[in-house]
């Protein structure tokens, strides 16, 4: 991870500390971790975002989740949300 990546993750962790039930924070965490190649952490955050009410139709359209769409966990989540 580069310096910017570390700063972004720290900022998202702080946002999560301040708003631990924010679907938007978890969604941002999911796309950030996906971009860093940390797919398990990204999927955990995406699952939490959806659990908190993040709209599935946005997940389906957002290119930030492209790498996650290849994963079995994403497929499983997709089946539950359809």
CORRA-V345197 format. One record per residue. N is the residue number from 1. RES is the residue in one small letter. OMEGA is omega as a letter, one per 30 degrees, with the letter a starting at -180 (none if undefined). Layout:
BEGIN
n;res;omega
N;RES;OMEGA
N;RES;OMEGA
END
This chain:
BEGIN
n;res;omega
1;x;l
2;x;a
3;x;a
4;x;l
5;x;l
6;x;l
7;x;l
8;x;l
9;x;l
10;x;l
11;x;l
12;x;l
13;x;l
14;x;l
15;x;l
16;x;l
17;x;a
18;x;a
19;x;a
20;x;a
21;x;a
22;x;l
23;x;a
24;x;l
25;x;l
26;x;l
27;x;l
28;x;l
29;x;a
30;x;a
31;x;l
32;x;l
33;x;l
34;x;l
35;x;l
36;x;l
37;x;l
38;x;a
39;x;l
40;x;l
41;x;l
42;x;l
43;x;l
44;x;l
45;x;l
46;x;l
47;x;l
48;x;l
49;x;a
50;x;l
51;x;a
52;x;l
53;x;l
54;x;a
55;x;a
56;x;a
57;x;l
58;x;l
59;x;a
60;x;a
61;x;a
62;x;l
63;x;l
64;x;a
65;x;a
66;x;a
67;x;a
68;x;a
69;x;l
70;x;a
71;x;l
72;x;l
73;x;l
74;x;l
75;x;l
76;x;l
77;x;l
78;x;l
79;x;l
80;x;a
81;x;a
82;x;none
END
